Every structure is written in C-alpha cells, then in structure tokens.
Amino acid sequence: MKQIFIILCVCFPFLVNANGTNQFVAPDSVIHVREVYKTIDTLKLKIDIFYTSPSIKKENKTAIVFFHGGGWAYGTPSEFYSTCERYARMGIVTFSVDYRLSIKNGIVPHPTISPIESLMDAKSVVRWVRKNAARFHIDPNKIVASGQSAGGHLALSTAMIDEFNEKTDDLSISCHPNAIVLFSACVNTVEAWCDRLLADRRDKIWSISPEHHIRKGLPPMIEFHGADDDQVPKWTVQFFESEMKKEGNYFELHIYEERKHYLGEGNPKYSRYFDDEILKVADDFLRKQMLLD
C-alpha cells in the first residue's frame, strides 16, 4: 500500500510520497515538486518544479529553467526557489536545477567533474523539460533558460555549445531554449578559474566558451550586469554584446552602476542575485518575446 508522509514545517507542509517525489505545498498555493531528470551511475540529479493549481490547468504555458551560480563548484538549486515561486504565481512553470559540481569532499577541482559535465547536465535538463512539456501543459516552443554567473554560462551553453552531450540523451530533442535571461553571466570561459577546474582537459576551454561560439540565429537574450563586477568584468559582456549584434542576434544589456557581481547585494530575497527592480525589466523582456502575459 502506498503511504504518504506529512511533516509540518514552520514555513510550509512538506510531502513525500511513495514514488520518491517530494512535494511542498506553500500557503500561497505555489506547489513545489521534485523529480529526477537524469541518473549517472548511482548519482540522481534532481529538478525542482514550481507551479500553481490554477496555472497548471492552462495550456501552452511558458517554462523557465534556472541554473544557480557558484563557479561550477558551489551553490544549490534552492538559491532560485524564491524566484521560481515569483514566476509560478505569474502563471509560468518554473524549474531550478541540480547539476554536477566540480568539488569532492570540499576539495576543488573534482577529479572527474568539470564545467563540461555541468554543461552536459544543463543540456540534458532542457531536453527533459521539452520532453515532458505535455505533462505540465508547457508549449515546447516557449522554454526560457536563465542563470546567474556560472549558471548564466550554462544557460548560454544550451543554445550555443553543440559539442558535449550526455550519451543517454535523446539528441532528437532540442536542448536549445527559445529565450535566455542572464544575471552577471560568464560569457567567456577563457579565464583562470575555469582553466583550473578543467585540469587535464584544459585544452577544451575554448570549446565551452559562448564568446567563441557566437553565430547567427541565436535566441533573444537579456543580460544584467554590475559595472563594478569583480568576478566577471563588464567588458566581457560588452564585447559579447557587440559580437552578438554583429551577427544579427537580439541581445539586450543592462549595466548597473556601483553594483558588483551580486546585483542584489544586501537584499536576501533572491539570494543576492538581483532585486525586484531588475526582475521587472526581465518581465518586460519576456513580454516582448510573447512569453509572459
């Protein structure tokens, strides 16, 4: 007999059912479920899914897939939970992604996991969302990829890096999103930290760099960046913007004076990633692309 275990938490109920799916039911009616999107040996990579009871019944919805930051070695999907809840209330099905990190027992880099594996997971999860679009009443042509810092690199990679696919992926399903929203994104991986994480595969550093894979026909993008970013210099995204526009791509860049890498520093609401002012500009971008009502 299937059993459902209910744990009452201070913030919201937490449900775990017999098939291994965790479900969180928030008081404001945002439903949070967790599933496994890929298994590698014994490692199960999970995806957190957010929606509301009214919105899940509507057809042809937009989906947003969020990739957390942390330099491909740190961070957790929970850093995007509040953002997922915000967009879920707006009628979008949102996802926050667990991906392989280049750290083992607190030591960086991991002997076998690098940004390449993170990138492969990002592509796998977009394919998973598109494959499961009908389950969540998502329009498979209305999938947005979004990320902060290294997570921004992963969002870009789903559209720009054709190399490096998981051998278990169904390559007939596209991993290319229909729009991309970026926050302090790493657009050029030819830098010291990525070089260190790649270790004996550092010759691949060019192969995973969005800056070096710009071409025509890329999805529309918006990037938010701090003028004083001390981790991803603003000139890297300004060069990226220039090259994107030369190829006829839509790229909208917003530079915020006196802000550093964490655009929402001091505002814990969205894990310091950004604030409501920035998200309202992101909303306008999504409306322009017919991805938000």
Residue frames relative to the residue before (quaternion, step in Angstrom):
aa qw qx qy qz dx dy dz
M 1.0000 0.0000 0.0000 0.0000 0.00 0.00 0.00
K 0.4311 -0.6903 0.5131 0.2726 3.55 -0.93 0.90
Q 0.1425 -0.7831 0.6007 0.0753 3.53 -1.07 0.76
I 0.1992 -0.7456 0.6210 0.1369 3.53 -1.20 0.56
F 0.2010 -0.7779 0.5884 0.0907 3.53 -0.78 1.08
I 0.1177 -0.7988 0.5890 0.0348 3.58 -0.83 0.99
I 0.0640 -0.7742 0.6296 0.0072 3.54 -0.81 1.06
L 0.2698 -0.7645 0.5635 0.1589 3.58 -0.68 1.04
C 0.1186 -0.7989 0.5889 0.0302 3.55 -0.67 1.14
V 0.6590 -0.4991 0.3750 0.4195 3.54 -1.26 0.26
C 0.7546 0.4100 -0.2171 0.4642 3.56 0.89 -0.94
F 0.7855 -0.1835 0.1616 0.5685 3.58 0.85 -0.93
P 0.6007 -0.5525 0.4196 0.3973 3.60 -1.21 0.38
F 0.1797 -0.7608 0.6180 0.0832 3.56 -1.17 0.67
L 0.0840 -0.8206 0.5653 0.0022 3.55 -0.56 1.17
V 0.0510 -0.7646 0.6412 0.0397 3.56 -1.07 0.77
N 0.1272 -0.8187 0.5531 0.0872 3.57 -0.57 1.04
A 0.7403 -0.4896 0.2537 0.3847 3.54 -1.29 0.34
N 0.6716 0.4869 -0.3261 0.4534 3.61 1.11 -0.42
G 0.6379 -0.5857 0.3147 0.3887 3.58 1.24 0.31
T 0.5454 0.6112 -0.4079 0.4032 3.57 1.25 0.03
N 0.2706 -0.7496 0.5821 0.1614 3.56 -0.88 0.95
Q 0.0463 -0.7990 0.5992 0.0218 3.56 -0.95 0.80
F 0.1322 -0.7694 0.6228 0.0515 3.53 -0.91 1.03
V 0.1073 -0.7932 0.5972 0.0516 3.58 -0.76 0.97
A 0.2112 -0.8153 0.5310 0.0938 3.55 -0.24 1.28
P 0.6267 -0.5593 0.3832 0.3842 3.58 -1.13 0.55
D 0.6951 0.4554 -0.2839 0.4785 3.61 1.08 -0.64
S 0.5831 -0.6563 0.3133 0.3621 3.58 1.32 0.46
V 0.4404 0.6356 -0.5076 0.3800 3.59 1.16 0.35
I 0.2292 -0.7759 0.5783 0.1050 3.57 -0.74 1.09
H 0.1041 -0.7903 0.6038 0.0009 3.56 -0.91 1.03
V 0.0450 0.7910 -0.6074 0.0582 3.56 -0.61 1.14
R 0.2287 -0.7714 0.5805 0.1250 3.56 -1.18 0.54
E 0.0121 -0.7933 0.6085 -0.0182 3.56 -0.95 0.93
V 0.4674 -0.6247 0.5360 0.3225 3.55 -1.31 0.20
Y 0.1778 -0.8084 0.5519 0.1018 3.59 -0.75 1.00
K 0.8044 0.0160 -0.0123 0.5937 3.60 1.20 -0.36
T 0.1483 -0.7677 0.6178 0.0833 3.55 -1.11 0.77
I 0.0566 -0.7741 0.6305 -0.0009 3.55 -0.88 1.04
D 0.7832 -0.1165 0.0042 0.6107 3.56 -0.27 1.30
T 0.7918 -0.2385 0.1822 0.5320 3.62 -0.50 -1.12
L 0.5464 0.6263 -0.3882 0.3980 3.59 1.30 -0.09
K 0.1258 -0.7822 0.6083 0.0484 3.56 -0.79 1.06
L 0.2006 -0.7840 0.5808 0.0883 3.55 -0.59 1.17
K 0.2150 -0.8290 0.5127 0.0604 3.54 -0.72 1.12
I 0.1838 -0.7484 0.6276 0.1107 3.49 -1.31 0.48
D 0.2677 -0.7502 0.5879 0.1414 3.56 -0.92 0.99
I 0.1450 -0.8086 0.5701 0.0111 3.54 -0.81 1.09
F 0.0850 -0.8076 0.5836 -0.0044 3.57 -0.86 1.03
Y 0.2127 0.7481 -0.6112 0.1470 3.56 -1.01 0.88
T 0.3812 -0.6901 0.5484 0.2789 3.56 -1.28 0.05
S 0.6512 -0.5300 0.3709 0.3968 3.57 -1.18 0.47
P 0.6841 0.4640 -0.3202 0.4627 3.66 0.84 -0.76
S 0.7058 0.4904 -0.2910 0.4202 3.59 0.85 -0.94
I 0.6217 0.5722 -0.3626 0.3933 3.59 1.01 -0.71
K 0.6412 0.5360 -0.3200 0.4463 3.59 1.21 -0.47
K 0.6113 0.5579 -0.3540 0.4356 3.58 1.24 -0.30
E 0.4179 -0.7148 0.5085 0.2362 3.55 -1.13 0.69
N 0.8472 0.2575 -0.1607 0.4361 3.53 -1.43 0.25
K 0.2466 0.7915 -0.5171 0.2129 3.54 0.96 0.90
T 0.4962 -0.6029 0.5334 0.3251 3.50 -1.38 0.30
A 0.1754 -0.7423 0.6344 0.1253 3.55 -1.24 0.56
I 0.0981 -0.7586 0.6382 0.0873 3.56 -1.14 0.68
V 0.1697 -0.7744 0.6064 0.0611 3.55 -0.87 1.08
F 0.1450 -0.8192 0.5533 0.0405 3.59 -0.58 1.19
F 0.1444 -0.7641 0.6258 0.0602 3.54 -1.05 0.94
H 0.3790 -0.7511 0.4965 0.2134 3.58 -0.60 1.14
G 0.4875 -0.6483 0.5025 0.2991 3.54 -1.31 0.37
G 0.3241 0.7584 -0.5347 0.1839 3.54 -1.32 -0.20
G 0.5619 -0.6611 0.3777 0.3235 3.58 1.13 0.56
W 0.6051 -0.5962 0.3276 0.4137 3.60 1.12 0.71
A 0.7169 0.4234 -0.2469 0.4957 3.60 1.27 0.12
Y 0.7782 0.2522 -0.1183 0.5628 3.57 1.19 -0.47
G 0.6127 0.5870 -0.4071 0.3381 3.54 -1.35 -0.07
T 0.1718 -0.7724 0.6047 0.0908 3.54 -1.33 0.37
P 0.6378 -0.5366 0.3851 0.3962 3.60 -1.19 0.41
S 0.5657 0.6311 -0.3831 0.3672 3.60 1.12 -0.58
E 0.5589 0.6300 -0.3838 0.3787 3.58 1.19 -0.46
F 0.7247 0.3797 -0.2373 0.5237 3.58 1.23 -0.35
Y 0.3714 0.7627 -0.4775 0.2290 3.62 1.20 0.06
S 0.6884 0.4793 -0.3087 0.4485 3.60 0.79 -0.93
T 0.6267 0.5189 -0.3309 0.4779 3.59 1.10 -0.67
C 0.6268 0.5339 -0.3277 0.4633 3.57 1.01 -0.81
E 0.6557 0.5089 -0.3097 0.4639 3.57 0.96 -0.87
R 0.6162 0.5530 -0.3423 0.4442 3.58 1.00 -0.80
Y 0.7377 0.4142 -0.2431 0.4745 3.56 0.75 -1.02
A 0.5692 0.5711 -0.3897 0.4449 3.59 1.13 -0.49
R 0.6516 0.5095 -0.3120 0.4674 3.58 1.01 -0.80
M 0.6698 0.4786 -0.2895 0.4884 3.58 1.23 -0.43
G 0.6455 -0.5774 0.2989 0.4007 3.57 1.28 0.24
I 0.5618 0.5800 -0.3857 0.4463 3.57 1.31 0.18
V 0.3519 -0.6769 0.5909 0.2622 3.58 -1.12 0.62
T 0.0944 -0.8346 0.5427 0.0059 3.57 -0.62 1.13
F 0.1731 -0.7838 0.5947 0.0448 3.52 -1.19 0.72
S 0.0794 -0.7594 0.6428 0.0617 3.57 -1.06 0.78
V 0.2764 -0.8550 0.4363 0.0473 3.51 -0.59 1.27
D 0.2980 -0.6897 0.6395 0.1630 3.49 -1.18 0.85
Y 0.0828 0.7945 -0.5982 0.0635 3.62 -0.76 0.96
R 0.6487 -0.5429 0.3629 0.3908 3.57 -1.22 0.45
L 0.1885 -0.7892 0.5811 0.0633 3.53 -0.99 0.96
S 0.4668 -0.6987 0.4810 0.2500 3.54 -1.13 0.75
I 0.5366 0.5671 -0.4413 0.4424 3.55 0.60 1.21
K 0.0042 -0.7924 0.6095 -0.0233 3.57 -1.00 0.81
N 0.8360 -0.0624 -0.0141 0.5450 3.55 -0.67 1.17
G 0.7190 -0.4659 0.2323 0.4604 3.54 1.03 0.87
I 0.6310 0.5285 -0.3240 0.4664 3.58 1.29 0.00
V 0.1410 -0.7692 0.6220 0.0399 3.54 -0.99 1.00
P 0.5808 -0.2349 -0.7791 0.0199 1.60 -1.82 1.73
H 0.5895 -0.5256 0.4700 0.3942 3.54 -1.35 0.18
P 0.5487 -0.6552 0.3993 0.3321 3.63 -0.93 0.76
T 0.8147 0.2184 -0.1113 0.5255 3.61 1.07 -0.58
I 0.6953 0.4260 -0.2715 0.5112 3.61 1.23 -0.17
S 0.0240 0.7846 -0.6146 0.0788 3.54 -0.85 1.06
P 0.7272 -0.3766 0.2979 0.4905 3.62 -1.21 -0.16
I 0.5447 0.6029 -0.4084 0.4160 3.61 1.17 -0.38
E 0.6815 0.4712 -0.2875 0.4804 3.58 0.91 -0.89
S 0.6032 0.5427 -0.3541 0.4650 3.59 1.06 -0.72
L 0.6491 0.5279 -0.2929 0.4628 3.55 0.98 -0.94
M 0.6518 0.5134 -0.3146 0.4611 3.59 0.93 -0.87
D 0.6435 0.5130 -0.3200 0.4694 3.58 1.02 -0.78
A 0.6272 0.5409 -0.3358 0.4486 3.58 0.99 -0.80
K 0.6678 0.4843 -0.3008 0.4785 3.57 0.94 -0.85
S 0.6251 0.5447 -0.3338 0.4485 3.58 1.04 -0.77
V 0.7022 0.4850 -0.2923 0.4316 3.56 0.86 -0.92
V 0.6144 0.5123 -0.3636 0.4774 3.62 1.03 -0.58
R 0.6254 0.5130 -0.3362 0.4824 3.59 1.03 -0.70
W 0.6333 0.5339 -0.3280 0.4542 3.59 1.02 -0.82
V 0.6557 0.5030 -0.3110 0.4695 3.58 0.92 -0.89
R 0.6730 0.4827 -0.3075 0.4685 3.58 0.88 -0.88
K 0.6439 0.5204 -0.3240 0.4578 3.60 0.97 -0.80
N 0.7598 0.3634 -0.1834 0.5070 3.58 1.03 -0.80
A 0.2799 0.8062 -0.4874 0.1848 3.57 1.25 0.25
A 0.6615 0.5246 -0.3225 0.4279 3.60 0.86 -0.89
R 0.5995 0.5822 -0.3546 0.4194 3.60 1.06 -0.73
F 0.7789 0.3114 -0.1461 0.5244 3.55 1.01 -0.86
H 0.4540 -0.7081 0.4241 0.3355 3.59 1.33 0.26
I 0.3452 0.7276 -0.4976 0.3222 3.55 1.07 0.89
D 0.4078 -0.6461 0.5806 0.2814 3.54 -1.16 0.66
P 0.3981 -0.7493 0.4681 0.2469 3.66 -0.52 1.07
N 0.6712 0.4530 -0.2946 0.5075 3.58 1.30 -0.15
K 0.6644 0.4350 -0.3035 0.5266 3.57 1.28 0.43
I 0.3519 0.7268 -0.5011 0.3113 3.55 0.82 1.06
V 0.1507 -0.7904 0.5925 0.0385 3.56 -0.76 1.14
A 0.1917 -0.7442 0.6272 0.1263 3.58 -1.04 0.81
S 0.0188 0.8058 -0.5892 0.0561 3.56 -0.92 0.90
G 0.1445 0.8028 -0.5714 0.0903 3.57 -1.11 0.60
Q 0.3497 -0.7100 0.5757 0.2055 3.50 -1.35 0.42
S 0.8524 0.0594 -0.0623 0.5157 3.58 -0.99 0.91
A 0.8162 -0.0045 0.0353 0.5766 3.63 -0.55 -1.11
G 0.5990 0.5489 -0.3560 0.4618 3.58 1.16 -0.55
G 0.5990 0.5385 -0.3523 0.4766 3.57 1.18 -0.54
H 0.6053 0.5415 -0.3432 0.4719 3.56 1.08 -0.75
L 0.6661 0.5015 -0.3095 0.4572 3.59 0.93 -0.86
A 0.6279 0.5268 -0.3379 0.4627 3.59 1.00 -0.78
L 0.6558 0.5021 -0.3012 0.4765 3.58 0.98 -0.87
S 0.6531 0.5540 -0.3165 0.4079 3.56 0.95 -0.90
T 0.5990 0.5715 -0.3739 0.4181 3.60 1.06 -0.64
A 0.7277 0.4064 -0.2287 0.5031 3.58 1.16 -0.59
M 0.8056 0.3815 -0.1313 0.4338 3.56 1.04 -0.81
I 0.7312 0.3884 -0.2324 0.5104 3.61 1.10 -0.58
D 0.1919 -0.8179 0.5356 0.0854 3.57 -0.35 1.24
E 0.6062 0.5386 -0.3537 0.4662 3.57 1.20 -0.46
F 0.7925 0.3444 -0.2403 0.4423 3.57 -1.33 0.25
N 0.2538 0.7324 -0.5848 0.2392 3.54 -0.01 1.36
E 0.5321 -0.6056 0.4798 0.3463 3.56 -1.08 0.71
K 0.5169 -0.6788 0.4226 0.3057 3.58 -0.85 0.94
T 0.6741 0.4849 -0.2961 0.4721 3.59 1.19 -0.47
D 0.4955 0.6669 -0.4302 0.3532 3.62 1.25 -0.12
D 0.3807 -0.6602 0.5942 0.2571 3.52 -1.23 0.61
L 0.2510 -0.8252 0.4902 0.1254 3.56 -0.15 1.29
S 0.5318 0.6050 -0.4214 0.4166 3.59 1.24 -0.05
I 0.6420 0.4610 -0.3132 0.5265 3.58 1.30 -0.25
S 0.4021 -0.7438 0.4811 0.2318 3.57 -0.61 1.10
C 0.2777 -0.7365 0.5940 0.1662 3.55 -1.15 0.76
H 0.4985 0.6743 -0.4208 0.3461 3.59 1.26 0.04
P 0.3274 -0.7399 0.5477 0.2130 3.62 -0.72 0.98
N 0.5168 -0.6526 0.4676 0.2972 3.56 -1.31 0.27
A 0.7654 -0.0006 -0.0391 0.6424 3.56 1.35 -0.13
I 0.1970 -0.7832 0.5825 0.0922 3.57 -1.22 0.51
V 0.1127 -0.7744 0.6217 0.0328 3.56 -0.97 1.00
L 0.0763 -0.8461 0.5258 -0.0424 3.56 -0.56 1.23
F 0.1008 -0.7731 0.6249 0.0408 3.53 -1.13 0.79
S 0.8308 -0.1222 0.0439 0.5412 3.61 -0.56 1.18
A 0.1907 0.8559 -0.4647 0.1233 3.55 1.10 0.73
C 0.3951 -0.6491 0.5948 0.2624 3.51 -1.24 0.64
V 0.0918 -0.8286 0.5521 0.0121 3.57 -0.38 1.24
N 0.7544 0.2540 -0.1391 0.5891 3.57 1.29 -0.30
T 0.2210 -0.8222 0.5150 0.0993 3.59 -0.40 1.21
V 0.5089 0.6348 -0.4426 0.3770 3.61 1.20 0.00
E 0.4557 0.6391 -0.4685 0.4054 3.53 0.40 1.33
A 0.7284 -0.5196 0.2514 0.3692 3.53 -1.25 0.59
W 0.6712 0.5120 -0.3252 0.4260 3.61 0.85 -0.88
C 0.6630 0.4846 -0.3047 0.4825 3.59 0.91 -0.88
D 0.6060 0.5561 -0.3431 0.4536 3.58 1.05 -0.78
R 0.6611 0.5061 -0.3079 0.4604 3.58 0.94 -0.87
L 0.6864 0.4960 -0.2911 0.4450 3.58 0.89 -0.91
L 0.6464 0.5219 -0.3206 0.4550 3.58 1.11 -0.63
A 0.1834 -0.8354 0.5019 0.1286 3.60 1.25 -0.43
D 0.8487 -0.1005 0.0622 0.5156 3.62 -0.68 -1.00
R 0.6476 0.4555 -0.3380 0.5088 3.58 1.29 0.18
R 0.2719 0.8060 -0.4946 0.1782 3.58 1.17 0.44
D 0.5474 0.6031 -0.4100 0.4105 3.60 1.19 -0.26
K 0.6264 0.5413 -0.3265 0.4562 3.60 1.30 -0.25
I 0.3961 0.7694 -0.4511 0.2181 3.58 1.26 -0.13
W 0.6458 0.5024 -0.3183 0.4788 3.59 1.07 -0.69
S 0.6424 0.5840 -0.3131 0.3851 3.56 1.06 -0.79
I 0.7532 0.3538 -0.2092 0.5135 3.57 1.17 -0.49
S 0.5167 0.6624 -0.3969 0.3698 3.58 1.27 0.20
P 0.4132 -0.7243 0.4888 0.2563 3.64 -0.53 1.08
E 0.5976 0.5880 -0.3588 0.4103 3.59 0.99 -0.80
H 0.7483 0.3969 -0.2019 0.4916 3.56 1.06 -0.76
H 0.6947 0.4051 -0.2807 0.5240 3.57 1.28 0.32
I 0.3006 0.7542 -0.5242 0.2572 3.57 1.11 0.65
R 0.1044 0.7735 -0.6139 0.1181 3.53 -0.95 0.97
K 0.6521 -0.4938 0.3912 0.4218 3.55 -1.28 0.12
G 0.7989 0.3851 -0.2296 0.4009 3.53 -1.30 0.33
L 0.4099 0.7037 -0.4861 0.3170 3.60 1.17 0.42
P 0.5931 -0.5881 0.3980 0.3796 3.61 -1.10 0.54
P 0.6069 -0.5508 0.4103 0.4000 3.62 -1.16 0.45
M 0.0994 -0.8090 0.5794 -0.0015 3.55 -1.04 0.87
I 0.0934 -0.7436 0.6557 0.0916 3.50 -1.33 0.48
E 0.0969 -0.7974 0.5953 0.0183 3.58 -0.98 0.90
F 0.1576 -0.7552 0.6318 0.0755 3.54 -1.04 0.92
H 0.0595 0.8294 -0.5454 0.1055 3.57 -0.69 1.07
G 0.4160 -0.6999 0.5274 0.2428 3.54 -1.13 0.70
A 0.5102 -0.6541 0.4638 0.3110 3.58 -0.95 0.88
D 0.7573 0.3379 -0.1838 0.5277 3.57 1.13 -0.63
D 0.1952 0.7991 -0.5417 0.1730 3.59 1.13 0.60
D 0.2053 -0.8164 0.5338 0.0802 3.56 -0.64 1.16
Q 0.6762 0.4552 -0.2989 0.4961 3.59 1.27 0.13
V 0.7625 0.1082 -0.0664 0.6344 3.57 1.07 -0.75
P 0.3180 -0.7899 0.4863 0.1961 3.63 -0.03 1.26
K 0.5604 -0.6464 0.4005 0.3280 3.56 -0.94 0.91
W 0.6062 0.5820 -0.3734 0.3929 3.60 1.04 -0.62
T 0.5821 0.5784 -0.3883 0.4194 3.60 1.13 -0.50
V 0.6991 0.4309 -0.2791 0.4977 3.60 0.98 -0.78
Q 0.5966 0.5458 -0.3726 0.4553 3.61 1.12 -0.48
F 0.6295 0.4995 -0.3258 0.4980 3.60 1.04 -0.74
F 0.6383 0.5298 -0.3207 0.4572 3.57 0.98 -0.90
E 0.6317 0.5343 -0.3237 0.4590 3.58 0.95 -0.88
S 0.6688 0.5171 -0.3005 0.4416 3.57 0.87 -0.99
E 0.6929 0.4694 -0.2781 0.4714 3.58 0.90 -0.94
M 0.6145 0.5432 -0.3489 0.4535 3.59 1.03 -0.71
K 0.7010 0.4702 -0.2779 0.4587 3.57 0.87 -0.94
K 0.5763 0.5763 -0.3761 0.4409 3.61 1.13 -0.57
E 0.7150 0.4261 -0.2407 0.4993 3.56 1.12 -0.71
G 0.5748 -0.6389 0.3567 0.3662 3.57 1.28 0.19
N 0.4669 0.6737 -0.4472 0.3580 3.58 1.23 0.36
Y 0.4510 -0.6543 0.5309 0.2941 3.56 -1.22 0.52
F 0.1430 0.7703 -0.6061 0.1374 3.54 -0.67 1.15
E 0.1111 -0.8033 0.5851 0.0000 3.54 -0.58 1.24
L 0.0721 -0.8233 0.5630 -0.0066 3.58 -0.55 1.18
H 0.0745 -0.7786 0.6229 0.0151 3.55 -0.93 1.02
I 0.1260 -0.7903 0.5988 0.0314 3.56 -0.59 1.21
Y 0.1805 -0.7927 0.5778 0.0718 3.57 -0.84 1.03
E 0.3882 -0.7441 0.5029 0.2065 3.53 -0.56 1.21
E 0.8528 0.1642 -0.1521 0.4719 3.53 -1.22 0.74
R 0.5854 0.5190 -0.4100 0.4688 3.60 1.16 0.53
K 0.3429 -0.7453 0.5415 0.1838 3.52 -1.11 0.77
H 0.8293 -0.2263 0.1446 0.4902 3.57 -1.17 -0.55
Y 0.7239 0.3353 -0.2109 0.5648 3.56 1.02 -0.82
L 0.3022 -0.8177 0.4687 0.1426 3.52 -0.14 1.35
G 0.7341 0.3601 -0.2189 0.5324 3.57 1.21 -0.40
E 0.1546 0.8212 -0.5341 0.1279 3.58 1.11 0.60
G 0.7827 0.2730 -0.2322 0.5089 3.54 -0.84 1.04
N 0.6993 0.3681 -0.2473 0.5607 3.55 1.29 -0.23
P 0.2131 -0.8452 0.4775 0.1101 3.62 -0.08 1.25
K 0.4145 0.7579 -0.4445 0.2368 3.57 1.24 -0.20
Y 0.8053 0.1636 -0.0635 0.5663 3.58 0.94 -0.90
S 0.6389 -0.5673 0.3176 0.4113 3.59 0.90 0.96
R 0.6356 -0.5603 0.3058 0.4341 3.59 1.11 0.76
Y 0.4573 0.7199 -0.4411 0.2795 3.61 1.23 -0.08
F 0.7755 -0.1292 0.1666 0.5951 3.57 0.98 -0.92
D 0.3516 -0.7094 0.5562 0.2525 3.56 -1.30 -0.16
D 0.7279 -0.4313 0.2942 0.4445 3.57 -1.29 0.04
E 0.5781 0.5838 -0.3755 0.4288 3.59 1.09 -0.64
I 0.6794 0.4768 -0.2831 0.4806 3.59 0.91 -0.93
L 0.6703 0.5098 -0.3113 0.4403 3.58 0.89 -0.87
K 0.6090 0.5418 -0.3614 0.4527 3.59 1.09 -0.56
V 0.6237 0.5041 -0.3351 0.4946 3.59 1.12 -0.64
A 0.6215 0.5241 -0.3329 0.4777 3.59 1.06 -0.75
D 0.6111 0.5472 -0.3432 0.4576 3.59 1.05 -0.75
D 0.6540 0.5144 -0.3157 0.4561 3.58 0.92 -0.90
F 0.6210 0.5332 -0.3329 0.4683 3.58 1.04 -0.78
L 0.6708 0.4957 -0.3017 0.4619 3.58 0.87 -0.92
R 0.6303 0.5184 -0.3383 0.4686 3.60 1.04 -0.70
K 0.6224 0.5405 -0.3407 0.4522 3.59 0.99 -0.81
Q 0.7196 0.4219 -0.2338 0.4995 3.57 1.06 -0.77
M 0.4563 -0.7041 0.4269 0.3372 3.61 1.31 0.18
L 0.4852 0.6681 -0.4215 0.3749 3.56 1.07 0.78
L 0.7552 0.2137 -0.1506 0.6011 3.57 1.31 0.00
D 0.4323 -0.7094 0.4980 0.2488 3.55 -0.90 0.94
